[in-house]
Amino acid sequence: MRTDRVDTHGKVSLRYAGTMRHLGIGRAHAGLRVRIIRQGPDTMVIDLATGELLAEHTIDPDRGYQPQRKRPR
């Protein structure tokens, strides 16, 4: 678990398996302070101020950029 700030491109960085990964959150969230919770290859990104779940990812070790996991509608 760690705290970070979403960059101007809507991403946060996370080291996984010895390599930096970039998690896509969305440009609408640029500048927000977030909490990143990781268990194995799965992550959740939560707005630190409101507790809102912003994104979920399953890290693919073959990619540097990690798109958000699709949520069922």
N, CA, C and O atoms as a Maestro MAE file, in Angstrom:
{
 s_m_m2io_version
 :::
 2.0.0
}

f_m_ct {
 s_m_title
 :::
 protein
 m_atom[292] {
  # First column is atom index #
  i_m_mmod_type
  r_m_x_coord
  r_m_y_coord
  r_m_z_coord
  i_m_residue_number
  s_m_chain_name
  s_m_pdb_residue_name
  s_m_pdb_atom_name
  i_m_atomic_number
  :::
  1 25 0.859 -1.167 0.000 1 A "MET " " N  " 7
  2 3 0.000 0.000 0.000 1 A "MET " " CA " 6
  3 2 0.900 1.223 0.000 1 A "MET " " C  " 6
  4 15 1.889 1.280 0.731 1 A "MET " " O  " 8
  5 25 0.544 2.216 -0.838 2 A "ARG " " N  " 7
  6 3 1.312 3.452 -0.867 2 A "ARG " " CA " 6
  7 2 0.425 4.609 -1.295 2 A "ARG " " C  " 6
  8 15 -0.651 4.415 -1.861 2 A "ARG " " O  " 8
  9 25 0.901 5.820 -1.012 3 A "THR " " N  " 7
  10 3 0.186 7.039 -1.369 3 A "THR " " CA " 6
  11 2 0.964 7.736 -2.471 3 A "THR " " C  " 6
  12 15 2.195 7.769 -2.440 3 A "THR " " O  " 8
  13 25 0.253 8.294 -3.446 4 A "ASP " " N  " 7
  14 3 0.883 8.973 -4.573 4 A "ASP " " CA " 6
  15 2 -0.058 10.060 -5.079 4 A "ASP " " C  " 6
  16 15 -1.178 10.210 -4.591 4 A "ASP " " O  " 8
  17 25 0.419 10.811 -6.061 5 A "ARG " " N  " 7
  18 3 -0.393 11.842 -6.695 5 A "ARG " " CA " 6
  19 2 -0.494 11.502 -8.177 5 A "ARG " " C  " 6
  20 15 0.511 11.164 -8.803 5 A "ARG " " O  " 8
  21 25 -1.710 11.589 -8.753 6 A "VAL " " N  " 7
  22 3 -1.925 11.315 -10.172 6 A "VAL " " CA " 6
  23 2 -1.231 12.417 -10.976 6 A "VAL " " C  " 6
  24 15 -1.430 13.601 -10.704 6 A "VAL " " O  " 8
  25 25 -0.416 12.030 -11.968 7 A "ASP " " N  " 7
  26 3 0.304 13.027 -12.759 7 A "ASP " " CA " 6
  27 2 -0.619 13.732 -13.755 7 A "ASP " " C  " 6
  28 15 -1.803 13.410 -13.846 7 A "ASP " " O  " 8
  29 25 -0.070 14.694 -14.499 8 A "THR " " N  " 7
  30 3 -0.890 15.493 -15.424 8 A "THR " " CA " 6
  31 2 -1.444 14.675 -16.584 8 A "THR " " C  " 6
  32 15 -2.384 15.104 -17.252 8 A "THR " " O  " 8
  33 25 -0.865 13.499 -16.827 9 A "HIS " " N  " 7
  34 3 -1.350 12.618 -17.895 9 A "HIS " " CA " 6
  35 2 -2.339 11.580 -17.380 9 A "HIS " " C  " 6
  36 15 -2.803 10.738 -18.148 9 A "HIS " " O  " 8
  37 25 -2.668 11.628 -16.090 10 A "GLY " " N  " 7
  38 3 -3.650 10.714 -15.521 10 A "GLY " " CA " 6
  39 2 -3.092 9.356 -15.139 10 A "GLY " " C  " 6
  40 15 -3.818 8.362 -15.155 10 A "GLY " " O  " 8
  41 25 -1.800 9.298 -14.791 11 A "LYS " " N  " 7
  42 3 -1.179 8.022 -14.432 11 A "LYS " " CA " 6
  43 2 -0.465 8.124 -13.086 11 A "LYS " " C  " 6
  44 15 -0.107 9.212 -12.634 11 A "LYS " " O  " 8
  45 25 -0.269 6.966 -12.456 12 A "VAL " " N  " 7
  46 3 0.608 6.845 -11.294 12 A "VAL " " CA " 6
  47 2 1.597 5.725 -11.602 12 A "VAL " " C  " 6
  48 15 1.316 4.853 -12.424 12 A "VAL " " O  " 8
  49 25 2.751 5.749 -10.945 13 A "SER " " N  " 7
  50 3 3.780 4.742 -11.178 13 A "SER " " CA " 6
  51 2 3.851 3.788 -9.991 13 A "SER " " C  " 6
  52 15 3.606 4.166 -8.846 13 A "SER " " O  " 8
  53 25 4.187 2.561 -10.294 14 A "LEU " " N  " 7
  54 3 4.281 1.520 -9.278 14 A "LEU " " CA " 6
  55 2 5.361 0.537 -9.703 14 A "LEU " " C  " 6
  56 15 5.395 0.116 -10.860 14 A "LEU " " O  " 8
  57 25 6.237 0.170 -8.787 15 A "ARG " " N  " 7
  58 3 7.255 -0.837 -9.107 15 A "ARG " " CA " 6
  59 2 6.647 -2.213 -8.863 15 A "ARG " " C  " 6
  60 15 6.118 -2.494 -7.788 15 A "ARG " " O  " 8
  61 25 6.733 -3.065 -9.886 16 A "TYR " " N  " 7
  62 3 6.204 -4.430 -9.802 16 A "TYR " " CA " 6
  63 2 7.198 -5.353 -10.493 16 A "TYR " " C  " 6
  64 15 7.593 -5.095 -11.630 16 A "TYR " " O  " 8
  65 25 7.600 -6.404 -9.833 17 A "ALA " " N  " 7
  66 3 8.558 -7.382 -10.365 17 A "ALA " " CA " 6
  67 2 9.844 -6.693 -10.821 17 A "ALA " " C  " 6
  68 15 10.424 -7.062 -11.842 17 A "ALA " " O  " 8
  69 25 10.286 -5.690 -10.057 18 A "GLY " " N  " 7
  70 3 11.546 -5.021 -10.331 18 A "GLY " " CA " 6
  71 2 11.527 -4.016 -11.462 18 A "GLY " " C  " 6
  72 15 12.578 -3.510 -11.852 18 A "GLY " " O  " 8
  73 25 10.338 -3.712 -12.004 19 A "THR " " N  " 7
  74 3 10.215 -2.786 -13.127 19 A "THR " " CA " 6
  75 2 9.117 -1.768 -12.834 19 A "THR " " C  " 6
  76 15 8.099 -2.100 -12.227 19 A "THR " " O  " 8
  77 25 9.329 -0.524 -13.271 20 A "MET " " N  " 7
  78 3 8.298 0.507 -13.100 20 A "MET " " CA " 6
  79 2 7.135 0.245 -14.048 20 A "MET " " C  " 6
  80 15 7.329 -0.011 -15.236 20 A "MET " " O  " 8
  81 25 5.945 0.315 -13.511 21 A "ARG " " N  " 7
  82 3 4.698 0.175 -14.289 21 A "ARG " " CA " 6
  83 2 3.938 1.482 -14.153 21 A "ARG " " C  " 6
  84 15 4.046 2.161 -13.132 21 A "ARG " " O  " 8
  85 25 3.177 1.834 -15.167 22 A "HIS " " N  " 7
  86 3 2.397 3.064 -15.149 22 A "HIS " " CA " 6
  87 2 0.921 2.679 -15.226 22 A "HIS " " C  " 6
  88 15 0.469 2.090 -16.207 22 A "HIS " " O  " 8
  89 25 0.184 3.022 -14.176 23 A "LEU " " N  " 7
  90 3 -1.224 2.652 -14.070 23 A "LEU " " CA " 6
  91 2 -2.084 3.792 -14.582 23 A "LEU " " C  " 6
  92 15 -1.996 4.909 -14.073 23 A "LEU " " O  " 8
  93 25 -2.910 3.528 -15.576 24 A "GLY " " N  " 7
  94 3 -3.815 4.540 -16.106 24 A "GLY " " CA " 6
  95 2 -4.982 4.773 -15.157 24 A "GLY " " C  " 6
  96 15 -5.693 3.838 -14.790 24 A "GLY " " O  " 8
  97 25 -5.173 6.043 -14.759 25 A "ILE " " N  " 7
  98 3 -6.273 6.405 -13.861 25 A "ILE " " CA " 6
  99 2 -7.286 7.269 -14.603 25 A "ILE " " C  " 6
  100 15 -8.494 7.099 -14.440 25 A "ILE " " O  " 8
  101 25 -6.791 8.190 -15.414 26 A "GLY " " N  " 7
  102 3 -7.647 9.101 -16.179 26 A "GLY " " CA " 6
  103 2 -7.247 10.544 -15.928 26 A "GLY " " C  " 6
  104 15 -7.014 10.943 -14.787 26 A "GLY " " O  " 8
  105 25 -7.169 11.326 -16.997 27 A "ARG " " N  " 7
  106 3 -6.751 12.731 -16.882 27 A "ARG " " CA " 6
  107 2 -7.687 13.558 -16.023 27 A "ARG " " C  " 6
  108 15 -7.272 14.572 -15.460 27 A "ARG " " O  " 8
  109 25 -8.928 13.152 -15.913 28 A "ALA " " N  " 7
  110 3 -9.889 13.888 -15.075 28 A "ALA " " CA " 6
  111 2 -9.449 13.886 -13.612 28 A "ALA " " C  " 6
  112 15 -9.899 14.726 -12.832 28 A "ALA " " O  " 8
  113 25 -8.591 12.968 -13.237 29 A "HIS " " N  " 7
  114 3 -8.138 12.844 -11.849 29 A "HIS " " CA " 6
  115 2 -6.737 13.417 -11.618 29 A "HIS " " C  " 6
  116 15 -6.156 13.212 -10.552 29 A "HIS " " O  " 8
  117 25 -6.192 14.130 -12.606 30 A "ALA " " N  " 7
  118 3 -4.840 14.691 -12.489 30 A "ALA " " CA " 6
  119 2 -4.719 15.543 -11.229 30 A "ALA " " C  " 6
  120 15 -5.584 16.372 -10.947 30 A "ALA " " O  " 8
  121 25 -3.649 15.335 -10.480 31 A "GLY " " N  " 7
  122 3 -3.380 16.100 -9.271 31 A "GLY " " CA " 6
  123 2 -3.968 15.522 -7.998 31 A "GLY " " C  " 6
  124 15 -3.616 15.971 -6.908 31 A "GLY " " O  " 8
  125 25 -4.854 14.539 -8.101 32 A "LEU " " N  " 7
  126 3 -5.466 13.948 -6.904 32 A "LEU " " CA " 6
  127 2 -4.452 13.105 -6.142 32 A "LEU " " C  " 6
  128 15 -3.604 12.441 -6.740 32 A "LEU " " O  " 8
  129 25 -4.548 13.139 -4.826 33 A "ARG " " N  " 7
  130 3 -3.752 12.240 -3.985 33 A "ARG " " CA " 6
  131 2 -4.541 10.937 -3.866 33 A "ARG " " C  " 6
  132 15 -5.734 10.938 -3.561 33 A "ARG " " O  " 8
  133 25 -3.857 9.844 -4.110 34 A "VAL " " N  " 7
  134 3 -4.514 8.539 -4.129 34 A "VAL " " CA " 6
  135 2 -3.760 7.539 -3.265 34 A "VAL " " C  " 6
  136 15 -2.573 7.707 -2.985 34 A "VAL " " O  " 8
  137 25 -4.454 6.518 -2.857 35 A "ARG " " N  " 7
  138 3 -3.877 5.373 -2.158 35 A "ARG " " CA " 6
  139 2 -3.920 4.208 -3.134 35 A "ARG " " C  " 6
  140 15 -4.961 3.917 -3.723 35 A "ARG " " O  " 8
  141 25 -2.784 3.545 -3.301 36 A "ILE " " N  " 7
  142 3 -2.688 2.381 -4.180 36 A "ILE " " CA " 6
  143 2 -2.555 1.149 -3.299 36 A "ILE " " C  " 6
  144 15 -1.635 1.049 -2.487 36 A "ILE " " O  " 8
  145 25 -3.475 0.220 -3.465 37 A "ILE " " N  " 7
  146 3 -3.458 -1.025 -2.706 37 A "ILE " " CA " 6
  147 2 -3.192 -2.148 -3.703 37 A "ILE " " C  " 6
  148 15 -3.898 -2.282 -4.702 37 A "ILE " " O  " 8
  149 25 -2.165 -2.953 -3.422 38 A "ARG " " N  " 7
  150 3 -1.796 -4.031 -4.333 38 A "ARG " " CA " 6
  151 2 -1.757 -5.344 -3.589 38 A "ARG " " C  " 6
  152 15 -1.214 -5.439 -2.488 38 A "ARG " " O  " 8
  153 25 -2.341 -6.358 -4.208 39 A "GLN " " N  " 7
  154 3 -2.243 -7.724 -3.693 39 A "GLN " " CA " 6
  155 2 -1.946 -8.609 -4.896 39 A "GLN " " C  " 6
  156 15 -2.808 -8.830 -5.748 39 A "GLN " " O  " 8
  157 25 -0.726 -9.109 -4.955 40 A "GLY " " N  " 7
  158 3 -0.295 -9.871 -6.131 40 A "GLY " " CA " 6
  159 2 -0.324 -8.949 -7.341 40 A "GLY " " C  " 6
  160 15 0.156 -7.818 -7.262 40 A "GLY " " O  " 8
  161 25 -0.878 -9.409 -8.457 41 A "PRO " " N  " 7
  162 3 -0.919 -8.567 -9.650 41 A "PRO " " CA " 6
  163 2 -2.117 -7.611 -9.692 41 A "PRO " " C  " 6
  164 15 -2.240 -6.827 -10.633 41 A "PRO " " O  " 8
  165 25 -2.985 -7.664 -8.707 42 A "ASP " " N  " 7
  166 3 -4.198 -6.824 -8.703 42 A "ASP " " CA " 6
  167 2 -3.991 -5.555 -7.888 42 A "ASP " " C  " 6
  168 15 -3.405 -5.589 -6.806 42 A "ASP " " O  " 8
  169 25 -4.483 -4.423 -8.422 43 A "THR " " N  " 7
  170 3 -4.389 -3.150 -7.721 43 A "THR " " CA " 6
  171 2 -5.737 -2.464 -7.667 43 A "THR " " C  " 6
  172 15 -6.600 -2.676 -8.517 43 A "THR " " O  " 8
  173 25 -5.897 -1.635 -6.646 44 A "MET " " N  " 7
  174 3 -7.036 -0.728 -6.538 44 A "MET " " CA " 6
  175 2 -6.453 0.648 -6.264 44 A "MET " " C  " 6
  176 15 -5.525 0.787 -5.467 44 A "MET " " O  " 8
  177 25 -6.998 1.671 -6.927 45 A "VAL " " N  " 7
  178 3 -6.559 3.047 -6.714 45 A "VAL " " CA " 6
  179 2 -7.748 3.802 -6.134 45 A "VAL " " C  " 6
  180 15 -8.816 3.857 -6.745 45 A "VAL " " O  " 8
  181 25 -7.558 4.385 -4.949 46 A "ILE " " N  " 7
  182 3 -8.636 5.010 -4.193 46 A "ILE " " CA " 6
  183 2 -8.304 6.473 -3.947 46 A "ILE " " C  " 6
  184 15 -7.175 6.804 -3.584 46 A "ILE " " O  " 8
  185 25 -9.297 7.362 -4.145 47 A "ASP " " N  " 7
  186 3 -9.132 8.786 -3.852 47 A "ASP " " CA " 6
  187 2 -8.914 8.925 -2.353 47 A "ASP " " C  " 6
  188 15 -9.742 8.479 -1.559 47 A "ASP " " O  " 8
  189 25 -7.805 9.541 -1.966 48 A "LEU " " N  " 7
  190 3 -7.441 9.643 -0.555 48 A "LEU " " CA " 6
  191 2 -8.418 10.517 0.224 48 A "LEU " " C  " 6
  192 15 -8.652 10.274 1.408 48 A "LEU " " O  " 8
  193 25 -8.994 11.532 -0.425 49 A "ALA " " N  " 7
  194 3 -9.898 12.454 0.263 49 A "ALA " " CA " 6
  195 2 -11.302 11.882 0.460 49 A "ALA " " C  " 6
  196 15 -11.913 12.083 1.510 49 A "ALA " " O  " 8
  197 25 -11.815 11.167 -0.549 50 A "THR " " N  " 7
  198 3 -13.216 10.729 -0.493 50 A "THR " " CA " 6
  199 2 -13.393 9.234 -0.264 50 A "THR " " C  " 6
  200 15 -14.468 8.791 0.140 50 A "THR " " O  " 8
  201 25 -12.336 8.446 -0.522 51 A "GLY " " N  " 7
  202 3 -12.460 6.994 -0.398 51 A "GLY " " CA " 6
  203 2 -13.061 6.342 -1.631 51 A "GLY " " C  " 6
  204 15 -13.304 5.135 -1.630 51 A "GLY " " O  " 8
  205 25 -13.308 7.118 -2.687 52 A "GLU " " N  " 7
  206 3 -13.909 6.593 -3.919 52 A "GLU " " CA " 6
  207 2 -12.910 5.715 -4.665 52 A "GLU " " C  " 6
  208 15 -11.740 6.072 -4.800 52 A "GLU " " O  " 8
  209 25 -13.375 4.570 -5.147 53 A "LEU " " N  " 7
  210 3 -12.557 3.690 -5.972 53 A "LEU " " CA " 6
  211 2 -12.457 4.310 -7.359 53 A "LEU " " C  " 6
  212 15 -13.473 4.480 -8.033 53 A "LEU " " O  " 8
  213 25 -11.245 4.649 -7.793 54 A "LEU " " N  " 7
  214 3 -11.050 5.308 -9.084 54 A "LEU " " CA " 6
  215 2 -10.720 4.325 -10.196 54 A "LEU " " C  " 6
  216 15 -11.164 4.501 -11.331 54 A "LEU " " O  " 8
  217 25 -9.940 3.285 -9.880 55 A "ALA " " N  " 7
  218 3 -9.513 2.351 -10.921 55 A "ALA " " CA " 6
  219 2 -9.073 1.032 -10.298 55 A "ALA " " C  " 6
  220 15 -8.668 0.966 -9.137 55 A "ALA " " O  " 8
  221 25 -9.168 -0.015 -11.112 56 A "GLU " " N  " 7
  222 3 -8.646 -1.332 -10.749 56 A "GLU " " CA " 6
  223 2 -7.804 -1.820 -11.917 56 A "GLU " " C  " 6
  224 15 -8.129 -1.559 -13.075 56 A "GLU " " O  " 8
  225 25 -6.726 -2.524 -11.614 57 A "HIS " " N  " 7
  226 3 -5.829 -3.036 -12.640 57 A "HIS " " CA " 6
  227 2 -5.428 -4.456 -12.297 57 A "HIS " " C  " 6
  228 15 -5.377 -4.830 -11.125 57 A "HIS " " O  " 8
  229 25 -5.145 -5.249 -13.323 58 A "THR " " N  " 7
  230 3 -4.441 -6.509 -13.170 58 A "THR " " CA " 6
  231 2 -3.161 -6.333 -13.961 58 A "THR " " C  " 6
  232 15 -3.199 -6.207 -15.185 58 A "THR " " O  " 8
  233 25 -2.028 -6.323 -13.276 59 A "ILE " " N  " 7
  234 3 -0.765 -5.993 -13.917 59 A "ILE " " CA " 6
  235 2 -0.313 -7.106 -14.845 59 A "ILE " " C  " 6
  236 15 -0.206 -8.267 -14.449 59 A "ILE " " O  " 8
  237 25 -0.050 -6.725 -16.096 60 A "ASP " " N  " 7
  238 3 0.500 -7.611 -17.110 60 A "ASP " " CA " 6
  239 2 2.011 -7.384 -17.112 60 A "ASP " " C  " 6
  240 15 2.457 -6.303 -17.494 60 A "ASP " " O  " 8
  241 25 2.812 -8.370 -16.696 61 A "PRO " " N  " 7
  242 3 4.258 -8.161 -16.586 61 A "PRO " " CA " 6
  243 2 4.951 -7.876 -17.921 61 A "PRO " " C  " 6
  244 15 6.108 -7.457 -17.927 61 A "PRO " " O  " 8
  245 25 4.278 -8.092 -19.039 62 A "ASP " " N  " 7
  246 3 4.868 -7.842 -20.351 62 A "ASP " " CA " 6
  247 2 4.624 -6.426 -20.859 62 A "ASP " " C  " 6
  248 15 5.072 -6.078 -21.951 62 A "ASP " " O  " 8
  249 25 3.917 -5.602 -20.078 63 A "ARG " " N  " 7
  250 3 3.596 -4.235 -20.522 63 A "ARG " " CA " 6
  251 2 4.059 -3.229 -19.483 63 A "ARG " " C  " 6
  252 15 4.040 -3.512 -18.285 63 A "ARG " " O  " 8
  253 25 4.476 -2.053 -19.943 64 A "GLY " " N  " 7
  254 3 4.837 -0.965 -19.034 64 A "GLY " " CA " 6
  255 2 3.619 -0.184 -18.613 64 A "GLY " " C  " 6
  256 15 3.460 0.142 -17.437 64 A "GLY " " O  " 8
  257 25 2.726 0.129 -19.595 65 A "TYR " " N  " 7
  258 3 1.492 0.863 -19.296 65 A "TYR " " CA " 6
  259 2 0.393 -0.147 -18.996 65 A "TYR " " C  " 6
  260 15 0.197 -1.111 -19.735 65 A "TYR " " O  " 8
  261 25 -0.317 0.091 -17.903 66 A "GLN " " N  " 7
  262 3 -1.377 -0.818 -17.471 66 A "GLN " " CA " 6
  263 2 -2.727 -0.112 -17.575 66 A "GLN " " C  " 6
  264 15 -3.013 0.772 -16.768 66 A "GLN " " O  " 8
  265 25 -3.561 -0.478 -18.545 67 A "PRO " " N  " 7
  266 3 -4.885 0.140 -18.642 67 A "PRO " " CA " 6
  267 2 -5.785 -0.346 -17.508 67 A "PRO " " C  " 6
  268 15 -5.530 -1.379 -16.889 67 A "PRO " " O  " 8
  269 25 -6.836 0.420 -17.252 68 A "GLN " " N  " 7
  270 3 -7.794 0.021 -16.216 68 A "GLN " " CA " 6
  271 2 -8.488 -1.271 -16.619 68 A "GLN " " C  " 6
  272 15 -8.705 -1.543 -17.800 68 A "GLN " " O  " 8
  273 25 -8.828 -2.059 -15.604 69 A "ARG " " N  " 7
  274 3 -9.616 -3.272 -15.845 69 A "ARG " " CA " 6
  275 2 -11.039 -2.843 -16.148 69 A "ARG " " C  " 6
  276 15 -11.571 -1.949 -15.491 69 A "ARG " " O  " 8
  277 25 -11.649 -3.458 -17.116 70 A "LYS " " N  " 7
  278 3 -13.031 -3.141 -17.492 70 A "LYS " " CA " 6
  279 2 -13.968 -3.594 -16.373 70 A "LYS " " C  " 6
  280 15 -13.868 -4.712 -15.868 70 A "LYS " " O  " 8
  281 25 -14.877 -2.696 -16.003 71 A "ARG " " N  " 7
  282 3 -15.869 -3.021 -14.961 71 A "ARG " " CA " 6
  283 2 -17.159 -3.478 -15.637 71 A "ARG " " C  " 6
  284 15 -17.589 -2.872 -16.619 71 A "ARG " " O  " 8
  285 25 -17.775 -4.532 -15.125 72 A "PRO " " N  " 7
  286 3 -19.060 -4.972 -15.706 72 A "PRO " " CA " 6
  287 2 -20.122 -3.906 -15.462 72 A "PRO " " C  " 6
  288 15 -20.134 -3.259 -14.415 72 A "PRO " " O  " 8
  289 25 -20.992 -3.731 -16.414 73 A "ARG " " N  " 7
  290 3 -22.074 -2.731 -16.279 73 A "ARG " " CA " 6
  291 2 -23.337 -3.329 -15.785 73 A "ARG " " C  " 6
  292 15 -24.331 -2.622 -15.621 73 A "ARG " " O  " 8
  :::
 }
 m_bond[291] {
  # First column is bond index #
  i_m_from
  i_m_to
  i_m_order
  :::
  1 1 2 1
  2 2 3 1
  3 3 4 2
  4 3 5 1
  5 5 6 1
  6 6 7 1
  7 7 8 2
  8 7 9 1
  9 9 10 1
  10 10 11 1
  11 11 12 2
  12 11 13 1
  13 13 14 1
  14 14 15 1
  15 15 16 2
  16 15 17 1
  17 17 18 1
  18 18 19 1
  19 19 20 2
  20 19 21 1
  21 21 22 1
  22 22 23 1
  23 23 24 2
  24 23 25 1
  25 25 26 1
  26 26 27 1
  27 27 28 2
  28 27 29 1
  29 29 30 1
  30 30 31 1
  31 31 32 2
  32 31 33 1
  33 33 34 1
  34 34 35 1
  35 35 36 2
  36 35 37 1
  37 37 38 1
  38 38 39 1
  39 39 40 2
  40 39 41 1
  41 41 42 1
  42 42 43 1
  43 43 44 2
  44 43 45 1
  45 45 46 1
  46 46 47 1
  47 47 48 2
  48 47 49 1
  49 49 50 1
  50 50 51 1
  51 51 52 2
  52 51 53 1
  53 53 54 1
  54 54 55 1
  55 55 56 2
  56 55 57 1
  57 57 58 1
  58 58 59 1
  59 59 60 2
  60 59 61 1
  61 61 62 1
  62 62 63 1
  63 63 64 2
  64 63 65 1
  65 65 66 1
  66 66 67 1
  67 67 68 2
  68 67 69 1
  69 69 70 1
  70 70 71 1
  71 71 72 2
  72 71 73 1
  73 73 74 1
  74 74 75 1
  75 75 76 2
  76 75 77 1
  77 77 78 1
  78 78 79 1
  79 79 80 2
  80 79 81 1
  81 81 82 1
  82 82 83 1
  83 83 84 2
  84 83 85 1
  85 85 86 1
  86 86 87 1
  87 87 88 2
  88 87 89 1
  89 89 90 1
  90 90 91 1
  91 91 92 2
  92 91 93 1
  93 93 94 1
  94 94 95 1
  95 95 96 2
  96 95 97 1
  97 97 98 1
  98 98 99 1
  99 99 100 2
  100 99 101 1
  101 101 102 1
  102 102 103 1
  103 103 104 2
  104 103 105 1
  105 105 106 1
  106 106 107 1
  107 107 108 2
  108 107 109 1
  109 109 110 1
  110 110 111 1
  111 111 112 2
  112 111 113 1
  113 113 114 1
  114 114 115 1
  115 115 116 2
  116 115 117 1
  117 117 118 1
  118 118 119 1
  119 119 120 2
  120 119 121 1
  121 121 122 1
  122 122 123 1
  123 123 124 2
  124 123 125 1
  125 125 126 1
  126 126 127 1
  127 127 128 2
  128 127 129 1
  129 129 130 1
  130 130 131 1
  131 131 132 2
  132 131 133 1
  133 133 134 1
  134 134 135 1
  135 135 136 2
  136 135 137 1
  137 137 138 1
  138 138 139 1
  139 139 140 2
  140 139 141 1
  141 141 142 1
  142 142 143 1
  143 143 144 2
  144 143 145 1
  145 145 146 1
  146 146 147 1
  147 147 148 2
  148 147 149 1
  149 149 150 1
  150 150 151 1
  151 151 152 2
  152 151 153 1
  153 153 154 1
  154 154 155 1
  155 155 156 2
  156 155 157 1
  157 157 158 1
  158 158 159 1
  159 159 160 2
  160 159 161 1
  161 161 162 1
  162 162 163 1
  163 163 164 2
  164 163 165 1
  165 165 166 1
  166 166 167 1
  167 167 168 2
  168 167 169 1
  169 169 170 1
  170 170 171 1
  171 171 172 2
  172 171 173 1
  173 173 174 1
  174 174 175 1
  175 175 176 2
  176 175 177 1
  177 177 178 1
  178 178 179 1
  179 179 180 2
  180 179 181 1
  181 181 182 1
  182 182 183 1
  183 183 184 2
  184 183 185 1
  185 185 186 1
  186 186 187 1
  187 187 188 2
  188 187 189 1
  189 189 190 1
  190 190 191 1
  191 191 192 2
  192 191 193 1
  193 193 194 1
  194 194 195 1
  195 195 196 2
  196 195 197 1
  197 197 198 1
  198 198 199 1
  199 199 200 2
  200 199 201 1
  201 201 202 1
  202 202 203 1
  203 203 204 2
  204 203 205 1
  205 205 206 1
  206 206 207 1
  207 207 208 2
  208 207 209 1
  209 209 210 1
  210 210 211 1
  211 211 212 2
  212 211 213 1
  213 213 214 1
  214 214 215 1
  215 215 216 2
  216 215 217 1
  217 217 218 1
  218 218 219 1
  219 219 220 2
  220 219 221 1
  221 221 222 1
  222 222 223 1
  223 223 224 2
  224 223 225 1
  225 225 226 1
  226 226 227 1
  227 227 228 2
  228 227 229 1
  229 229 230 1
  230 230 231 1
  231 231 232 2
  232 231 233 1
  233 233 234 1
  234 234 235 1
  235 235 236 2
  236 235 237 1
  237 237 238 1
  238 238 239 1
  239 239 240 2
  240 239 241 1
  241 241 242 1
  242 242 243 1
  243 243 244 2
  244 243 245 1
  245 245 246 1
  246 246 247 1
  247 247 248 2
  248 247 249 1
  249 249 250 1
  250 250 251 1
  251 251 252 2
  252 251 253 1
  253 253 254 1
  254 254 255 1
  255 255 256 2
  256 255 257 1
  257 257 258 1
  258 258 259 1
  259 259 260 2
  260 259 261 1
  261 261 262 1
  262 262 263 1
  263 263 264 2
  264 263 265 1
  265 265 266 1
  266 266 267 1
  267 267 268 2
  268 267 269 1
  269 269 270 1
  270 270 271 1
  271 271 272 2
  272 271 273 1
  273 273 274 1
  274 274 275 1
  275 275 276 2
  276 275 277 1
  277 277 278 1
  278 278 279 1
  279 279 280 2
  280 279 281 1
  281 281 282 1
  282 282 283 1
  283 283 284 2
  284 283 285 1
  285 285 286 1
  286 286 287 1
  287 287 288 2
  288 287 289 1
  289 289 290 1
  290 290 291 1
  291 291 292 2
  :::
 }
}
